[in-house]
């Protein structure tokens, strides 16, 4: 039973520092925040009126909306996704077209740690502060300037490339009129067979899809040389057969849909390619340094979420350096590590059953054996007894028991909602 510290006058009046008591949730989009597939959300004949899946969809997001209304700004929801903004907006618009109860987040971070967009009056406004911060931390990352340099490199390596911009470097089946395929369909085939497609609206990531006619290995090498010569901290990755994103190719005058020929150039603050960890770690640093009694929650389901879900990746905030090649059971024998994790204002939510996150589930067991609850594992976001929203509430309740100031500052309505209406403040 939670004891109200004010009612029972546990603390002298001058000992309580009234602080924010906020919760920042950073959640993956696909299979975490949304338990529904891209096809279900976007294709015209899916989730029809009267269907059980439609009811589940509406009920799920209605509960999230109700919880957000109760929080009165104390819980801030950020989606951090591998999608870009065009992809996200496409899904959101499809849900509106279907008259579904989708609840939009407060902010979106795109391309696994790239740009941050804030929702302002139902519009998405780019966070230019983050763009400037990354520029400072990478010796001058500037996507516009780098794109110009990349185009010059490509012209040196191929006589007549056709440069285009697409909302999404994918097919019409996936993304309709904003897709690369839709763009290519407007071009003569002799031009479309030599395309270079940059995705739009990205400052902190550059994604390019190439025609297979272009010498992309040499292009990659020259881009890396340009970045090195200009002392820009960045990483270039080339996927000549990207099975995560099929694209059109014009072969012998005919269009074929095959795995894309993709290249990703991303900034590397701290000499490491930016990932979802970047924003979560900065948020946690601010809480620890400002002693603000806030809570940071990270939620995800697969390997691109692993870094932000793993509490070991935040130990350096407390001045603790570890050998990450050691197994977790060895690292967790260190009392300094256990003490830091125990007091860390952080919880991760691991969704689903991906084998690539099994080591985190094992870490959760080890920590719980030592009485530390900093990780929550759930089978899926829709699970009736242990779904996404309940996991957030559990994380908040656990931290409230640990930090009375946090529970006090969140307010009675929000705190009681963590127990689904239980009389916690009595």
Buried (B, 14 or more C-beta within 10 A) or exposed (E): EBEBBEEEEEEEEEEBEEBBBBBBBBBBBBBBBBBBEBEBBBEEEBBEEEEEEBEBBBEBBEBBBEBBEBBEEBBBBBBBBBBBBBBBBBBBEBBEEBEBBBBBBBBBBBBBBBBBBBBEEEEBEBBEEBBEBBBEBBBBBBBEEBBEBBBEBBEEBBEEBBBBEBBBBBBBEBBBEBBBBBBBBEBEEEBBBBBBBBBEBBBBBBBBBBBBBBEBEBBBBBBBEBBEEBEBBBBBEBBBEBEEBBBBBBEEEEBEBBBBBBBBBBBBBEEEBBBBBBBBBEBBBEBBEEEBBBBBBBBBBBEBBBBBBBBBBBBEBBEBEBEEEEEBEEBBEBEEBBEBBBEBBBBBBBBBEBEEBEEBBEBBEBBEEEEBBBBBBBEBBBBEEBBBBBBBBBBBBBBBEBBBBBBBBBBEEBBBBBEEEEEBBE
